[in-house]
Amino acid sequence: MTTDRAVDLFQAMMIIAAKVTGPILLIALLVGLVVGVLQAATQINEASISFVSKLLAISGGFVVLGPWILQQLVDYTVRSIESISNVVR
């Protein structure tokens, strides 16, 4: 295995990690921002409101995006396993 191939494998891994986690983190960020603004406007500073709303939004995000995330991970795994023959040579 050459250094270039190792860098390519690492780069592909980082890209797939960003593609898979990005949408869920964005959902958590947006919900946290909206709840934070609403809590600041109403002066209700209860930590459980923020936690439960993020938990529900992230769970909904996994329900909606779960099949796509799983397909991305399966495709990456298949490509990685198929490239083992190139690494061994």
C-alpha positions in Angstrom: 0.0 0.0 0.0 1.4 3.4 -1.0 1.1 6.5 1.0 -1.2 8.0 -1.6 -3.6 5.1 -1.3 -3.6 5.4 2.5 -4.4 9.1 2.3 -7.2 8.4 -0.2 -8.7 5.9 2.2 -8.5 8.3 5.1 -10.0 11.1 3.0 -12.9 8.9 1.9 -13.5 7.9 5.5 -13.6 11.5 6.6 -16.0 12.5 3.8 -18.4 9.7 4.6 -18.3 10.6 8.3 -19.2 14.2 7.5 -21.9 13.2 5.1 -23.5 10.8 7.6 -23.3 13.0 10.7 -23.8 16.4 9.1 -27.6 16.4 8.6 -28.2 15.1 12.2 -25.9 17.7 13.7 -27.6 20.4 11.6 -31.0 19.3 12.9 -29.7 19.5 16.5 -28.1 22.9 15.9 -31.3 24.4 14.4 -33.6 23.0 17.1 -31.2 24.1 19.8 -31.1 27.6 18.3 -34.9 27.9 18.0 -35.5 26.6 21.5 -32.8 28.9 22.9 -34.3 31.9 21.3 -37.8 31.0 22.6 -36.4 30.4 26.1 -34.7 33.7 26.1 -37.8 35.5 24.8 -40.1 33.8 27.4 -37.4 33.7 30.2 -38.2 30.1 30.8 -34.8 28.6 31.5 -35.5 24.9 31.9 -32.8 22.5 30.6 -35.3 19.7 30.0 -37.2 21.6 27.4 -34.1 22.0 25.3 -33.0 18.4 25.8 -36.4 16.8 25.0 -36.9 19.0 21.9 -33.5 18.1 20.6 -34.0 14.4 21.4 -37.3 14.3 19.5 -35.9 16.2 16.5 -32.9 14.0 16.3 -35.0 10.9 16.6 -37.3 12.2 13.8 -34.2 12.9 11.8 -33.0 9.4 12.2 -36.4 8.0 11.2 -36.4 10.2 8.0 -32.7 10.0 7.1 -32.0 6.5 8.5 -32.3 4.6 5.2 -30.1 7.1 3.4 -27.5 7.0 6.2 -27.5 3.3 6.2 -27.1 3.1 2.4 -24.1 5.5 2.5 -22.4 3.4 5.2 -23.1 0.1 3.3 -21.8 1.6 0.0 -18.6 2.8 1.8 -18.1 -0.6 3.5 -18.6 -2.5 0.2 -16.1 -0.2 -1.6 -13.6 -0.7 1.3 -14.0 -4.5 1.2 -13.7 -4.6 -2.6 -10.4 -2.6 -2.4 -8.8 -5.1 -0.1 -7.3 -6.9 -3.1 -5.6 -3.6 -4.1 -4.2 -3.1 -0.7 -2.8 -6.7 -0.4 -0.8 -6.5 -3.6 
